[in-house]
């Protein structure tokens, strides 16, 4: 009897913890964005398409989910940043090197606060191995911004 009561209390506390985490994680309003090119987040290449982006309030963990829910990725390696331009718009920013796009910043709202992603291993390798070629070809890295809605 005592073991059963402990088991029920443990299960109940687990459900409460999960519910609180789900409410807390969804505390920021998600944004929707149409991305016309494939892009890299971490070590994963995501196809062009419509994505929903959401974040937790405290630790700047982002979730990108494709409209068809085939692709979902979390980005735990981000740094909170503040825009110098006020007001700012909700958008995703990418580093572009020729035809390669890497997600670099996400601005979730117009308050000027966002999340910057650390350069992935793939992006660092691309910079290292292609830097001479990109410079000779006149393909300087550039920032591409896609407005969210």
PABANU-762870 format. One record per atom (N, C-alpha, C, O): residue number from 1; x, z, y; atom name. Coordinates in pm, whole numbers, plus 50000, padded with zeros to 5 digits. Example, Ala and Ser with C-alpha at 12.3 -4.5 7.8 and 13.67 -1.06 7.14 Angstrom:
% PABANU-762870
ATOM, 1, 51319, 50780, 49431, N $
ATOM, 1, 51230, 50780, 49550, CA $
ATOM, 1, 51320, 50780, 49670, C $
ATOM, 1, 51424, 50846, 49668, O $
ATOM, 2, 51285, 50708, 49775, N $
ATOM, 2, 51367, 50714, 49894, CA $
ATOM, 2, 51290, 50787, 50003, C $
ATOM, 2, 51341, 50804, 50114, O $
//
This chain:
% PABANU-762870
ATOM, 1, 50080, 50000, 49881, N $
ATOM, 1, 50000, 50000, 50000, CA $
ATOM, 1, 50086, 50000, 50127, C $
ATOM, 1, 50060, 49926, 50221, O $
ATOM, 2, 50189, 50085, 50125, N $
ATOM, 2, 50278, 50095, 50239, CA $
ATOM, 2, 50354, 49963, 50260, C $
ATOM, 2, 50370, 49917, 50373, O $
ATOM, 3, 50401, 49903, 50149, N $
ATOM, 3, 50472, 49775, 50158, CA $
ATOM, 3, 50382, 49665, 50212, C $
ATOM, 3, 50426, 49581, 50290, O $
ATOM, 4, 50256, 49666, 50173, N $
ATOM, 4, 50161, 49565, 50221, CA $
ATOM, 4, 50138, 49580, 50372, C $
ATOM, 4, 50132, 49480, 50443, O $
ATOM, 5, 50125, 49702, 50419, N $
ATOM, 5, 50105, 49727, 50562, CA $
ATOM, 5, 50226, 49680, 50642, C $
ATOM, 5, 50211, 49621, 50748, O $
ATOM, 6, 50345, 49706, 50592, N $
ATOM, 6, 50467, 49661, 50658, CA $
ATOM, 6, 50473, 49508, 50660, C $
ATOM, 6, 50511, 49448, 50761, O $
ATOM, 7, 50434, 49446, 50551, N $
ATOM, 7, 50432, 49300, 50543, CA $
ATOM, 7, 50334, 49240, 50644, C $
ATOM, 7, 50365, 49142, 50711, O $
ATOM, 8, 50216, 49299, 50654, N $
ATOM, 8, 50115, 49250, 50749, CA $
ATOM, 8, 50163, 49268, 50892, C $
ATOM, 8, 50149, 49177, 50974, O $
ATOM, 9, 50220, 49383, 50925, N $
ATOM, 9, 50273, 49407, 51060, CA $
ATOM, 9, 50387, 49311, 51093, C $
ATOM, 9, 50395, 49261, 51205, O $
ATOM, 10, 50474, 49285, 50998, N $
ATOM, 10, 50585, 49192, 51020, CA $
ATOM, 10, 50533, 49051, 51047, C $
ATOM, 10, 50581, 48983, 51138, O $
ATOM, 11, 50435, 49008, 50967, N $
ATOM, 11, 50377, 48875, 50986, CA $
ATOM, 11, 50307, 48865, 51120, C $
ATOM, 11, 50321, 48765, 51190, O $
ATOM, 12, 50232, 48968, 51157, N $
ATOM, 12, 50162, 48970, 51285, CA $
ATOM, 12, 50259, 48964, 51402, C $
ATOM, 12, 50237, 48891, 51498, O $
ATOM, 13, 50367, 49042, 51395, N $
ATOM, 13, 50466, 49040, 51503, CA $
ATOM, 13, 50537, 48906, 51513, C $
ATOM, 13, 50573, 48863, 51622, O $
ATOM, 14, 50557, 48839, 51400, N $
ATOM, 14, 50616, 48705, 51401, CA $
ATOM, 14, 50524, 48607, 51473, C $
ATOM, 14, 50569, 48529, 51556, O $
ATOM, 15, 50394, 48611, 51441, N $
ATOM, 15, 50299, 48523, 51507, CA $
ATOM, 15, 50292, 48548, 51656, C $
ATOM, 15, 50286, 48453, 51735, O $
ATOM, 16, 50293, 48673, 51697, N $
ATOM, 16, 50290, 48707, 51840, CA $
ATOM, 16, 50416, 48656, 51909, C $
ATOM, 16, 50408, 48601, 52019, O $
ATOM, 17, 50531, 48672, 51845, N $
ATOM, 17, 50657, 48624, 51903, CA $
ATOM, 17, 50656, 48473, 51921, C $
ATOM, 17, 50697, 48422, 52025, O $
ATOM, 18, 50609, 48401, 51821, N $
ATOM, 18, 50602, 48256, 51829, CA $
ATOM, 18, 50505, 48213, 51938, C $
ATOM, 18, 50534, 48119, 52013, O $
ATOM, 19, 50391, 48280, 51950, N $
ATOM, 19, 50292, 48246, 52053, CA $
ATOM, 19, 50349, 48269, 52192, C $
ATOM, 19, 50331, 48186, 52281, O $
ATOM, 20, 50416, 48381, 52212, N $
ATOM, 20, 50477, 48410, 52343, CA $
ATOM, 20, 50584, 48307, 52376, C $
ATOM, 20, 50591, 48260, 52489, O $
ATOM, 21, 50667, 48272, 52279, N $
ATOM, 21, 50772, 48172, 52301, CA $
ATOM, 21, 50712, 48037, 52336, C $
ATOM, 21, 50763, 47966, 52423, O $
ATOM, 22, 50604, 48000, 52269, N $
ATOM, 22, 50539, 47871, 52297, CA $
ATOM, 22, 50481, 47868, 52436, C $
ATOM, 22, 50493, 47767, 52506, O $
ATOM, 23, 50418, 47975, 52479, N $
ATOM, 23, 50363, 47981, 52615, CA $
ATOM, 23, 50475, 47978, 52716, C $
ATOM, 23, 50466, 47907, 52816, O $
ATOM, 24, 50581, 48054, 52692, N $
ATOM, 24, 50692, 48059, 52785, CA $
ATOM, 24, 50764, 47925, 52793, C $
ATOM, 24, 50800, 47881, 52903, O $
ATOM, 25, 50785, 47859, 52679, N $
ATOM, 25, 50854, 47730, 52677, CA $
ATOM, 25, 50775, 47623, 52750, C $
ATOM, 25, 50833, 47531, 52808, O $
ATOM, 26, 50646, 47634, 52748, N $
ATOM, 26, 50563, 47535, 52814, CA $
ATOM, 26, 50528, 47570, 52956, C $
ATOM, 26, 50433, 47514, 53011, O $
ATOM, 27, 50601, 47661, 53018, N $
ATOM, 27, 50565, 47710, 53149, CA $
ATOM, 27, 50589, 47609, 53260, C $
ATOM, 27, 50524, 47618, 53364, O $
ATOM, 28, 50679, 47514, 53243, N $
ATOM, 28, 50701, 47410, 53341, CA $
ATOM, 28, 50614, 47290, 53307, C $
ATOM, 28, 50598, 47256, 53189, O $
ATOM, 29, 50558, 47226, 53408, N $
ATOM, 29, 50474, 47109, 53384, CA $
ATOM, 29, 50560, 46993, 53334, C $
ATOM, 29, 50664, 46965, 53393, O $
ATOM, 30, 50518, 46927, 53227, N $
ATOM, 30, 50596, 46813, 53178, CA $
ATOM, 30, 50584, 46694, 53272, C $
ATOM, 30, 50487, 46682, 53347, O $
ATOM, 31, 50682, 46606, 53268, N $
ATOM, 31, 50677, 46481, 53343, CA $
ATOM, 31, 50677, 46365, 53244, C $
ATOM, 31, 50721, 46379, 53130, O $
ATOM, 32, 50628, 46253, 53289, N $
ATOM, 32, 50623, 46133, 53207, CA $
ATOM, 32, 50705, 46026, 53275, C $
ATOM, 32, 50701, 46011, 53397, O $
ATOM, 33, 50780, 45951, 53196, N $
ATOM, 33, 50868, 45850, 53253, CA $
ATOM, 33, 50877, 45730, 53159, C $
ATOM, 33, 50885, 45745, 53037, O $
ATOM, 34, 50874, 45610, 53217, N $
ATOM, 34, 50892, 45486, 53142, CA $
ATOM, 34, 51036, 45442, 53159, C $
ATOM, 34, 51079, 45411, 53270, O $
ATOM, 35, 51111, 45439, 53050, N $
ATOM, 35, 51253, 45404, 53056, CA $
ATOM, 35, 51268, 45265, 52996, C $
ATOM, 35, 51240, 45245, 52878, O $
ATOM, 36, 51314, 45167, 53076, N $
ATOM, 36, 51318, 45027, 53030, CA $
ATOM, 36, 51441, 44989, 52950, C $
ATOM, 36, 51460, 44870, 52920, O $
ATOM, 37, 51524, 45084, 52913, N $
ATOM, 37, 51647, 45054, 52839, CA $
ATOM, 37, 51672, 45164, 52738, C $
ATOM, 37, 51623, 45276, 52753, O $
ATOM, 38, 51750, 45133, 52634, N $
ATOM, 38, 51791, 45238, 52540, CA $
ATOM, 38, 51896, 45324, 52609, C $
ATOM, 38, 51967, 45277, 52698, O $
ATOM, 39, 51906, 45450, 52568, N $
ATOM, 39, 51997, 45542, 52634, CA $
ATOM, 39, 52045, 45648, 52536, C $
ATOM, 39, 51988, 45666, 52429, O $
ATOM, 40, 52151, 45716, 52575, N $
ATOM, 40, 52213, 45817, 52488, CA $
ATOM, 40, 52188, 45956, 52545, C $
ATOM, 40, 52204, 45980, 52665, O $
ATOM, 41, 52149, 46047, 52457, N $
ATOM, 41, 52139, 46189, 52488, CA $
ATOM, 41, 52216, 46261, 52379, C $
ATOM, 41, 52178, 46257, 52262, O $
ATOM, 42, 52324, 46327, 52417, N $
ATOM, 42, 52410, 46391, 52317, CA $
ATOM, 42, 52472, 46286, 52228, C $
ATOM, 42, 52545, 46199, 52276, O $
ATOM, 43, 52444, 46293, 52099, N $
ATOM, 43, 52499, 46195, 52006, CA $
ATOM, 43, 52392, 46099, 51955, C $
ATOM, 43, 52415, 46025, 51860, O $
ATOM, 44, 52274, 46102, 52017, N $
ATOM, 44, 52162, 46022, 51970, CA $
ATOM, 44, 52128, 45910, 52068, C $
ATOM, 44, 52122, 45932, 52189, O $
ATOM, 45, 52106, 45791, 52015, N $
ATOM, 45, 52062, 45678, 52096, CA $
ATOM, 45, 51911, 45670, 52086, C $
ATOM, 45, 51855, 45659, 51977, O $
ATOM, 46, 51845, 45676, 52201, N $
ATOM, 46, 51700, 45669, 52205, CA $
ATOM, 46, 51657, 45531, 52256, C $
ATOM, 46, 51721, 45476, 52346, O $
ATOM, 47, 51551, 45475, 52199, N $
ATOM, 47, 51507, 45341, 52241, CA $
ATOM, 47, 51433, 45345, 52374, C $
ATOM, 47, 51387, 45451, 52418, O $
ATOM, 48, 51423, 45229, 52438, N $
ATOM, 48, 51342, 45216, 52559, CA $
ATOM, 48, 51200, 45257, 52526, C $
ATOM, 48, 51155, 45241, 52412, O $
ATOM, 49, 51128, 45309, 52626, N $
ATOM, 49, 50988, 45345, 52603, CA $
ATOM, 49, 50942, 45453, 52698, C $
ATOM, 49, 51012, 45491, 52791, O $
ATOM, 50, 50822, 45501, 52673, N $
ATOM, 50, 50761, 45606, 52754, CA $
ATOM, 50, 50794, 45742, 52691, C $
ATOM, 50, 50775, 45761, 52571, O $
ATOM, 51, 50843, 45834, 52773, N $
ATOM, 51, 50883, 45966, 52727, CA $
ATOM, 51, 50815, 46076, 52808, C $
ATOM, 51, 50786, 46060, 52927, O $
ATOM, 52, 50790, 46187, 52741, N $
ATOM, 52, 50746, 46309, 52807, CA $
ATOM, 52, 50864, 46404, 52806, C $
ATOM, 52, 50927, 46426, 52703, O $
ATOM, 53, 50893, 46460, 52924, N $
ATOM, 53, 51006, 46552, 52936, CA $
ATOM, 53, 50951, 46687, 52980, C $
ATOM, 53, 50875, 46696, 53077, O $
ATOM, 54, 50990, 46791, 52909, N $
ATOM, 54, 50950, 46927, 52947, CA $
ATOM, 54, 51072, 47017, 52938, C $
ATOM, 54, 51171, 46984, 52874, O $
ATOM, 55, 51063, 47131, 53004, N $
ATOM, 55, 51176, 47225, 53003, CA $
ATOM, 55, 51126, 47368, 53004, C $
ATOM, 55, 51013, 47396, 53044, O $
ATOM, 56, 51214, 47458, 52959, N $
ATOM, 56, 51185, 47600, 52971, CA $
ATOM, 56, 51224, 47642, 53111, C $
ATOM, 56, 51307, 47577, 53176, O $
ATOM, 57, 51168, 47748, 53157, N $
ATOM, 57, 51191, 47790, 53295, CA $
ATOM, 57, 51328, 47853, 53314, C $
ATOM, 57, 51392, 47830, 53417, O $
ATOM, 58, 51375, 47931, 53218, N $
ATOM, 58, 51494, 48012, 53242, CA $
ATOM, 58, 51626, 47947, 53206, C $
ATOM, 58, 51724, 47961, 53280, O $
ATOM, 59, 51632, 47876, 53095, N $
ATOM, 59, 51763, 47834, 53049, CA $
ATOM, 59, 51786, 47684, 53052, C $
ATOM, 59, 51885, 47636, 52997, O $
ATOM, 60, 51698, 47610, 53115, N $
ATOM, 60, 51721, 47467, 53137, CA $
ATOM, 60, 51738, 47389, 53006, C $
ATOM, 60, 51817, 47295, 53000, O $
ATOM, 61, 51664, 47427, 52903, N $
ATOM, 61, 51661, 47349, 52780, CA $
ATOM, 61, 51554, 47242, 52797, C $
ATOM, 61, 51439, 47274, 52828, O $
ATOM, 62, 51590, 47117, 52778, N $
ATOM, 62, 51497, 47006, 52794, CA $
ATOM, 62, 51451, 46954, 52659, C $
ATOM, 62, 51526, 46957, 52561, O $
ATOM, 63, 51328, 46906, 52655, N $
ATOM, 63, 51277, 46836, 52537, CA $
ATOM, 63, 51230, 46699, 52583, C $
ATOM, 63, 51149, 46687, 52676, O $
ATOM, 64, 51281, 46596, 52517, N $
ATOM, 64, 51235, 46459, 52540, CA $
ATOM, 64, 51159, 46416, 52416, C $
ATOM, 64, 51209, 46426, 52304, O $
ATOM, 65, 51037, 46367, 52437, N $
ATOM, 65, 50955, 46322, 52324, CA $
ATOM, 65, 50898, 46186, 52358, C $
ATOM, 65, 50838, 46167, 52464, O $
ATOM, 66, 50917, 46090, 52268, N $
ATOM, 66, 50863, 45956, 52290, CA $
ATOM, 66, 50712, 45958, 52277, C $
ATOM, 66, 50655, 46045, 52211, O $
ATOM, 67, 50647, 45862, 52342, N $
ATOM, 67, 50501, 45856, 52342, CA $
ATOM, 67, 50445, 45849, 52200, C $
ATOM, 67, 50341, 45909, 52171, O $
ATOM, 68, 50513, 45776, 52112, N $
ATOM, 68, 50466, 45764, 51974, CA $
ATOM, 68, 50512, 45881, 51886, C $
ATOM, 68, 50485, 45883, 51766, O $
ATOM, 69, 50581, 45977, 51945, N $
ATOM, 69, 50633, 46098, 51878, CA $
ATOM, 69, 50731, 46068, 51765, C $
ATOM, 69, 50756, 46153, 51680, O $
ATOM, 70, 50787, 45949, 51764, N $
ATOM, 70, 50889, 45917, 51663, CA $
ATOM, 70, 51024, 45976, 51700, C $
ATOM, 70, 51107, 46004, 51613, O $
ATOM, 71, 51047, 45993, 51829, N $
ATOM, 71, 51174, 46046, 51876, CA $
ATOM, 71, 51150, 46175, 51954, C $
ATOM, 71, 51072, 46177, 52048, O $
ATOM, 72, 51217, 46280, 51914, N $
ATOM, 72, 51215, 46406, 51987, CA $
ATOM, 72, 51355, 46462, 51985, C $
ATOM, 72, 51421, 46465, 51881, O $
ATOM, 73, 51401, 46507, 52102, N $
ATOM, 73, 51535, 46563, 52109, CA $
ATOM, 73, 51533, 46679, 52208, C $
ATOM, 73, 51463, 46674, 52309, O $
ATOM, 74, 51612, 46782, 52178, N $
ATOM, 74, 51630, 46895, 52268, CA $
ATOM, 74, 51772, 46888, 52325, C $
ATOM, 74, 51865, 46850, 52254, O $
ATOM, 75, 51787, 46924, 52450, N $
ATOM, 75, 51919, 46920, 52514, CA $
ATOM, 75, 51958, 47060, 52560, C $
ATOM, 75, 51933, 47096, 52675, O $
ATOM, 76, 52019, 47138, 52473, N $
ATOM, 76, 52052, 47275, 52512, CA $
ATOM, 76, 52174, 47286, 52604, C $
ATOM, 76, 52193, 47389, 52667, O $
ATOM, 77, 52255, 47183, 52613, N $
ATOM, 77, 52377, 47191, 52693, CA $
ATOM, 77, 52355, 47135, 52833, C $
ATOM, 77, 52399, 47024, 52864, O $
ATOM, 78, 52285, 47212, 52916, N $
ATOM, 78, 52258, 47169, 53052, CA $
ATOM, 78, 52299, 47277, 53151, C $
ATOM, 78, 52314, 47394, 53116, O $
ATOM, 79, 52317, 47235, 53275, N $
ATOM, 79, 52355, 47326, 53383, CA $
ATOM, 79, 52249, 47314, 53492, C $
ATOM, 79, 52217, 47203, 53534, O $
ATOM, 80, 52194, 47426, 53539, N $
ATOM, 80, 52100, 47417, 53651, CA $
ATOM, 80, 52170, 47363, 53775, C $
ATOM, 80, 52282, 47404, 53806, O $
ATOM, 81, 52105, 47270, 53846, N $
ATOM, 81, 52161, 47213, 53968, CA $
ATOM, 81, 52053, 47212, 54075, C $
ATOM, 81, 51934, 47222, 54046, O $
ATOM, 82, 52097, 47202, 54199, N $
ATOM, 82, 52007, 47196, 54314, CA $
ATOM, 82, 52043, 47073, 54396, C $
ATOM, 82, 52160, 47047, 54423, O $
ATOM, 83, 51941, 46998, 54435, N $
ATOM, 83, 51962, 46876, 54514, CA $
ATOM, 83, 51988, 46912, 54659, C $
ATOM, 83, 51932, 47009, 54712, O $
ATOM, 84, 52072, 46836, 54723, N $
ATOM, 84, 52097, 46854, 54866, CA $
ATOM, 84, 51990, 46784, 54949, C $
ATOM, 84, 51972, 46814, 55067, O $
ATOM, 85, 51920, 46691, 54886, N $
ATOM, 85, 51814, 46618, 54956, CA $
ATOM, 85, 51682, 46690, 54935, C $
ATOM, 85, 51643, 46717, 54822, O $
ATOM, 86, 51613, 46720, 55043, N $
ATOM, 86, 51480, 46780, 55034, CA $
ATOM, 86, 51384, 46690, 55109, C $
ATOM, 86, 51422, 46643, 55216, O $
ATOM, 87, 51266, 46663, 55065, N $
ATOM, 87, 51219, 46692, 54931, CA $
ATOM, 87, 51275, 46592, 54830, C $
ATOM, 87, 51309, 46479, 54866, O $
ATOM, 88, 51284, 46632, 54710, N $
ATOM, 88, 51334, 46549, 54602, CA $
ATOM, 88, 51215, 46501, 54521, C $
ATOM, 88, 51105, 46553, 54537, O $
ATOM, 89, 51234, 46401, 54436, N $
ATOM, 89, 51125, 46355, 54350, CA $
ATOM, 89, 51160, 46383, 54204, C $
ATOM, 89, 51276, 46397, 54168, O $
ATOM, 90, 51056, 46392, 54122, N $
ATOM, 90, 51078, 46411, 53979, CA $
ATOM, 90, 51135, 46280, 53924, C $
ATOM, 90, 51075, 46174, 53940, O $
ATOM, 91, 51251, 46289, 53859, N $
ATOM, 91, 51315, 46168, 53807, CA $
ATOM, 91, 51420, 46203, 53703, C $
ATOM, 91, 51463, 46318, 53691, O $
ATOM, 92, 51459, 46100, 53629, N $
ATOM, 92, 51571, 46110, 53537, CA $
ATOM, 92, 51684, 46024, 53593, C $
ATOM, 92, 51660, 45914, 53641, O $
ATOM, 93, 51806, 46075, 53587, N $
ATOM, 93, 51922, 46000, 53632, CA $
ATOM, 93, 52012, 45971, 53513, C $
ATOM, 93, 52031, 46055, 53425, O $
ATOM, 94, 52068, 45852, 53513, N $
ATOM, 94, 52154, 45807, 53404, CA $
ATOM, 94, 52287, 45761, 53461, C $
ATOM, 94, 52293, 45711, 53573, O $
ATOM, 95, 52395, 45780, 53384, N $
ATOM, 95, 52523, 45715, 53413, CA $
ATOM, 95, 52521, 45583, 53338, C $
ATOM, 95, 52492, 45579, 53218, O $
ATOM, 96, 52551, 45476, 53409, N $
ATOM, 96, 52551, 45344, 53346, CA $
ATOM, 96, 52693, 45289, 53347, C $
ATOM, 96, 52760, 45287, 53450, O $
ATOM, 97, 52738, 45244, 53231, N $
ATOM, 97, 52868, 45181, 53213, CA $
ATOM, 97, 52839, 45046, 53148, C $
ATOM, 97, 52823, 45040, 53026, O $
ATOM, 98, 52833, 44939, 53225, N $
ATOM, 98, 52796, 44810, 53169, CA $
ATOM, 98, 52653, 44816, 53119, C $
ATOM, 98, 52561, 44835, 53198, O $
ATOM, 99, 52632, 44799, 52988, N $
ATOM, 99, 52499, 44805, 52928, CA $
ATOM, 99, 52469, 44939, 52861, C $
ATOM, 99, 52367, 44953, 52794, O $
ATOM, 100, 52556, 45036, 52877, N $
ATOM, 100, 52540, 45166, 52813, CA $
ATOM, 100, 52489, 45269, 52915, C $
ATOM, 100, 52547, 45285, 53022, O $
ATOM, 101, 52380, 45339, 52880, N $
ATOM, 101, 52318, 45437, 52968, CA $
ATOM, 101, 52323, 45574, 52902, C $
ATOM, 101, 52294, 45588, 52783, O $
ATOM, 102, 52360, 45675, 52980, N $
ATOM, 102, 52369, 45813, 52933, CA $
ATOM, 102, 52286, 45900, 53027, C $
ATOM, 102, 52307, 45898, 53148, O $
ATOM, 103, 52192, 45977, 52971, N $
ATOM, 103, 52113, 46067, 53053, CA $
ATOM, 103, 52207, 46171, 53115, C $
ATOM, 103, 52284, 46235, 53044, O $
ATOM, 104, 52200, 46187, 53249, N $
ATOM, 104, 52293, 46278, 53315, CA $
ATOM, 104, 52223, 46392, 53389, C $
ATOM, 104, 52274, 46504, 53390, O $
ATOM, 105, 52106, 46366, 53452, N $
ATOM, 105, 52034, 46472, 53524, CA $
ATOM, 105, 51885, 46451, 53508, C $
ATOM, 105, 51836, 46339, 53492, O $
ATOM, 106, 51813, 46562, 53513, N $
ATOM, 106, 51668, 46558, 53510, CA $
ATOM, 106, 51617, 46647, 53623, C $
ATOM, 106, 51649, 46765, 53631, O $
ATOM, 107, 51537, 46587, 53710, N $
ATOM, 107, 51471, 46659, 53818, CA $
ATOM, 107, 51325, 46669, 53778, C $
ATOM, 107, 51255, 46568, 53774, O $
ATOM, 108, 51277, 46789, 53748, N $
ATOM, 108, 51142, 46808, 53695, CA $
ATOM, 108, 51035, 46809, 53804, C $
ATOM, 108, 50919, 46780, 53775, O $
ATOM, 109, 51071, 46840, 53927, N $
ATOM, 109, 50971, 46850, 54033, CA $
ATOM, 109, 51034, 46820, 54167, C $
ATOM, 109, 51151, 46784, 54176, O $
ATOM, 110, 50955, 46834, 54272, N $
ATOM, 110, 51003, 46802, 54406, CA $
ATOM, 110, 51072, 46921, 54474, C $
ATOM, 110, 51107, 46911, 54591, O $
ATOM, 111, 51091, 47031, 54405, N $
ATOM, 111, 51152, 47149, 54467, CA $
ATOM, 111, 51304, 47140, 54476, C $
ATOM, 111, 51368, 47231, 54528, O $
ATOM, 112, 51362, 47031, 54426, N $
ATOM, 112, 51506, 47012, 54436, CA $
ATOM, 112, 51587, 47081, 54329, C $
ATOM, 112, 51710, 47083, 54337, O $
ATOM, 113, 51521, 47140, 54230, N $
ATOM, 113, 51593, 47205, 54121, CA $
ATOM, 113, 51585, 47117, 53997, C $
ATOM, 113, 51480, 47062, 53964, O $
ATOM, 114, 51699, 47105, 53929, N $
ATOM, 114, 51703, 47020, 53810, CA $
ATOM, 114, 51804, 47071, 53710, C $
ATOM, 114, 51857, 47181, 53722, O $
ATOM, 115, 51829, 46987, 53611, N $
ATOM, 115, 51924, 47020, 53505, CA $
ATOM, 115, 52023, 46904, 53491, C $
ATOM, 115, 51984, 46788, 53486, O $
ATOM, 116, 52149, 46938, 53484, N $
ATOM, 116, 52254, 46838, 53462, CA $
ATOM, 116, 52303, 46853, 53319, C $
ATOM, 116, 52336, 46962, 53275, O $
ATOM, 117, 52309, 46741, 53249, N $
ATOM, 117, 52358, 46742, 53111, CA $
ATOM, 117, 52510, 46728, 53113, C $
ATOM, 117, 52566, 46654, 53194, O $
ATOM, 118, 52575, 46799, 53024, N $
ATOM, 118, 52719, 46783, 53010, CA $
ATOM, 118, 52746, 46646, 52949, C $
ATOM, 118, 52665, 46595, 52871, O $
ATOM, 119, 52858, 46587, 52984, N $
ATOM, 119, 52893, 46457, 52926, CA $
ATOM, 119, 52910, 46474, 52774, C $
ATOM, 119, 52979, 46563, 52726, O $
ATOM, 120, 52844, 46385, 52702, N $
ATOM, 120, 52852, 46390, 52557, CA $
ATOM, 120, 52989, 46338, 52510, C $
ATOM, 120, 53064, 46279, 52587, O $
ATOM, 121, 53018, 46362, 52386, N $
ATOM, 121, 53142, 46313, 52327, CA $
ATOM, 121, 53147, 46160, 52336, C $
ATOM, 121, 53252, 46103, 52365, O $
ATOM, 122, 53032, 46095, 52312, N $
ATOM, 122, 53028, 45949, 52321, CA $
ATOM, 122, 53060, 45900, 52461, C $
ATOM, 122, 53134, 45804, 52478, O $
ATOM, 123, 53003, 45966, 52562, N $
ATOM, 123, 53030, 45924, 52699, CA $
ATOM, 123, 53176, 45947, 52737, C $
ATOM, 123, 53237, 45863, 52802, O $
ATOM, 124, 53231, 46060, 52697, N $
ATOM, 124, 53373, 46087, 52727, CA $
ATOM, 124, 53463, 45985, 52659, C $
ATOM, 124, 53561, 45940, 52718, O $
ATOM, 125, 53430, 45947, 52533, N $
ATOM, 125, 53509, 45846, 52463, CA $
ATOM, 125, 53498, 45711, 52534, C $
ATOM, 125, 53598, 45641, 52550, O $
ATOM, 126, 53378, 45675, 52576, N $
ATOM, 126, 53358, 45549, 52645, CA $
ATOM, 126, 53440, 45545, 52773, C $
ATOM, 126, 53504, 45444, 52803, O $
ATOM, 127, 53439, 45653, 52848, N $
ATOM, 127, 53517, 45660, 52973, CA $
ATOM, 127, 53665, 45645, 52943, C $
ATOM, 127, 53735, 45571, 53011, O $
ATOM, 128, 53712, 45714, 52841, N $
ATOM, 128, 53854, 45712, 52808, CA $
ATOM, 128, 53899, 45574, 52758, C $
ATOM, 128, 54001, 45522, 52803, O $
ATOM, 129, 53823, 45515, 52665, N $
ATOM, 129, 53865, 45390, 52602, CA $
ATOM, 129, 53833, 45265, 52684, C $
ATOM, 129, 53898, 45162, 52667, O $
ATOM, 130, 53734, 45274, 52771, N $
ATOM, 130, 53696, 45155, 52847, CA $
ATOM, 130, 53735, 45160, 52993, C $
ATOM, 130, 53706, 45065, 53066, O $
ATOM, 131, 53797, 45264, 53038, N $
ATOM, 131, 53822, 45278, 53181, CA $
ATOM, 131, 53902, 45162, 53238, C $
ATOM, 131, 53866, 45110, 53344, O $
ATOM, 132, 54007, 45119, 53171, N $
ATOM, 132, 54085, 45005, 53221, CA $
ATOM, 132, 54002, 44878, 53219, C $
ATOM, 132, 54002, 44802, 53316, O $
ATOM, 133, 53932, 44853, 53109, N $
ATOM, 133, 53850, 44733, 53096, CA $
ATOM, 133, 53738, 44730, 53201, C $
ATOM, 133, 53713, 44627, 53263, O $
ATOM, 134, 53670, 44843, 53220, N $
ATOM, 134, 53561, 44849, 53317, CA $
ATOM, 134, 53611, 44824, 53458, C $
ATOM, 134, 53546, 44755, 53536, O $
ATOM, 135, 53727, 44880, 53492, N $
ATOM, 135, 53782, 44861, 53626, CA $
ATOM, 135, 53822, 44716, 53648, C $
ATOM, 135, 53793, 44659, 53753, O $
ATOM, 136, 53887, 44654, 53548, N $
ATOM, 136, 53927, 44513, 53562, CA $
ATOM, 136, 53807, 44421, 53574, C $
ATOM, 136, 53811, 44323, 53647, O $
ATOM, 137, 53698, 44452, 53503, N $
ATOM, 137, 53579, 44368, 53506, CA $
ATOM, 137, 53489, 44399, 53624, C $
ATOM, 137, 53385, 44336, 53641, O $
ATOM, 138, 53528, 44496, 53707, N $
ATOM, 138, 53445, 44532, 53822, CA $
ATOM, 138, 53319, 44607, 53782, C $
ATOM, 138, 53222, 44609, 53858, O $
ATOM, 139, 53320, 44669, 53666, N $
ATOM, 139, 53203, 44742, 53618, CA $
ATOM, 139, 53223, 44893, 53639, C $
ATOM, 139, 53243, 44968, 53544, O $
ATOM, 140, 53219, 44934, 53763, N $
ATOM, 140, 53232, 45075, 53793, CA $
ATOM, 140, 53108, 45149, 53741, C $
ATOM, 140, 52998, 45096, 53748, O $
ATOM, 141, 53125, 45270, 53690, N $
ATOM, 141, 53008, 45347, 53649, CA $
ATOM, 141, 52916, 45368, 53768, C $
ATOM, 141, 52963, 45390, 53880, O $
ATOM, 142, 52786, 45362, 53745, N $
ATOM, 142, 52692, 45384, 53853, CA $
ATOM, 142, 52579, 45475, 53806, C $
ATOM, 142, 52559, 45495, 53686, O $
ATOM, 143, 52507, 45529, 53903, N $
ATOM, 143, 52395, 45618, 53873, CA $
ATOM, 143, 52266, 45537, 53885, C $
ATOM, 143, 52243, 45471, 53986, O $
ATOM, 144, 52183, 45543, 53781, N $
ATOM, 144, 52055, 45475, 53778, CA $
ATOM, 144, 51947, 45583, 53772, C $
ATOM, 144, 51951, 45669, 53685, O $
ATOM, 145, 51851, 45579, 53865, N $
ATOM, 145, 51743, 45677, 53868, CA $
ATOM, 145, 51610, 45612, 53832, C $
ATOM, 145, 51579, 45504, 53880, O $
ATOM, 146, 51533, 45679, 53746, N $
ATOM, 146, 51401, 45634, 53706, CA $
ATOM, 146, 51302, 45741, 53750, C $
ATOM, 146, 51310, 45855, 53705, O $
ATOM, 147, 51208, 45705, 53837, N $
ATOM, 147, 51109, 45801, 53887, CA $
ATOM, 147, 51010, 45837, 53777, C $
ATOM, 147, 50970, 45752, 53697, O $
ATOM, 148, 50973, 45963, 53775, N $
ATOM, 148, 50875, 46012, 53677, CA $
ATOM, 148, 50737, 46014, 53743, C $
ATOM, 148, 50723, 46008, 53865, O $
ATOM, 149, 50636, 46021, 53658, N $
ATOM, 149, 50499, 46031, 53709, CA $
ATOM, 149, 50418, 46128, 53625, C $
ATOM, 149, 50300, 46150, 53652, O $
//
